[in-house]
Structures are given as structure tokens and as C-alpha cells.
């Protein structure tokens, strides 16, 4: 099985239309105050016109279309690729409080992505405090600073606050 991961950016409405048009599950809509990202996994080519394509090289759990997701972007030197992959294939299996985890190798470039899905933000904040992103100081194979983004998965239904 040659499972790939695909991501693209767009407005929530546009990406939601794409989600409804294509029968792909799970098809995650990741939203924060800055942007909306669509993410899905498949063996077939991407349905996105402007797609960032990845090979899934390690995975744990099943993705759900709810909760929260973090994307950690980690630039790796060409020489450091085998070391990084070997180390993080093991790390992915050790995440405990996550719903799902993916280690994504870019089809172009050397910026890897670690996708972690969480039930709630408290688990994410605990992970962030306990397992900070690697730095060049403790991982010489890095080719620049790693960074992380947090998203809500899907859109929470607005609760009716009108009484009566």
C-alpha cells in the first residue's frame, strides 16, 4: 500500500464544497484564525489543483473529523533525512494522548510534517510543554527552525443560546 497525504489551503466554504464533492473519508478541514487547510489520505492522485503531497511513513490511530490537530513543520538537511526518519518513526508510535499521529515525508523539498490529532486543547498544551519541537541545538540534522500550528478540526456547531 502506497498511502499518500494531501493538503491544500482555501476558504472554509470552498474546501467544504470539495469535501462534499469527493467521497473521501476522513477529509479533514483544519481551521484557525489565520487559514483553513484541507487534509486527506489516499492511494490515488490528489483531487486538489494546488496540492502539497506527502508520503505517509509512520502512522498511529485513525483520523477523526472532529477535535483539534497540530501540524509541526520540521526542515531537515539532506544528510539528516535517514536519521530524522528513523528517530521520528519511533517517536510517532510513542505519542500517548493523541487520537492519531502521522509522519509525512514531502514529495518535494525537505520540510517534514508531523500531524497530531487531539480530542481537546488541554492534551495539545500538555504535549507542547512535555515534548517541545526539536531545535538545531539538540538535533543537528535540522535545516532551520521547526514550527507548529494548531487547528480546530471542522467547525463547531453554534449552540442556540436563545431561551424561550
C-alpha angles and dihedrals in degrees: 000000000000102000116184132190123222131197135180138165129233143122116308091243094051094046091046088055089052090050091053093044096053123057097223123136127227098024106169123207106200115195136179134156092280108040150349122237128190117211132182141152128228144144091231126079118280121281089209121099092210103034135171104210128204139176113230105231099170133016141176128186132354123289117242129201093235141058123040135314132198124204115202114195113205121183111209130191117243090244091050098052097097093046093047093047094047092048097044096044084066094041092055090058092052099058105113112181096046128107090212140352133198133186108206125198112204117239086215126031131002104274107117122198129216110199115196123181121206136190092219141004094250090067090050093050091048091051091048091053095043100038111032119189116271118268131205087249094062097027112040091186091074116109097202139334119324117224138190136215127194124210140181109238109233121337124295114239111249110246117229105244095177111110120208 
